[in-house]
Amino acid sequence: MSHALHLSLEGRVISVSADRGHHFSKPPRGQIVLVEGHGVEGDAHAGPFVRHRYLARRRPRLPNLRQVHLIASERFAHLGEAGFAVAAGDLGENITTAGLDLELMPLGTLIEFGPTAIIELTGLRTPCVLIDRFRAGLKRHALSSAETGPPFTCGVLGVVRAGGAIAAGDTARVHLPSISFETLPAL
């Protein structure tokens, strides 16, 4: 993956969000707490087994590779140019970043937040019909039109490898895998 050589390896947290209920958007919080192997404390998608409602009904014992959803704030500017007003937490993400090309990072990338929290990237967030229910026509803008790069541009998913608190203003430091640059799969 040639993109990996040009990725920014440091960014920052713009906003953090969590919601106990299974709602499309998540309200911003002052901070969130990541729990190793579990996800965001108090969030509906936290847990060792899949919590995505569609997947959980069909295969409830699948490992939860979607514990944390991250999206780059730069995506909101692009959506704004297309006529969609979208703010932090609106697309259901837990962590909104700036300065990181999240969708271009390889599978297994570790992102360190603040002094202790670490998330391992497991895949691209696949846009579903709910994104159009949130804003009609938005799904089309979450699909990449580029021949190279990721097929979706609505964030990435990961699992918590080390717990800790995360708040807006925290640094996000990227650690790329040393062996392979496999692209993120759709989850």
Summary of the structure (lengths in Angstrom):
residues: 187
radius of gyration: 15.2
end to end distance: 19.5
largest distance: 41.3
contacts: 599
relative contact order: 0.26
helix: 17%
strand: 32%
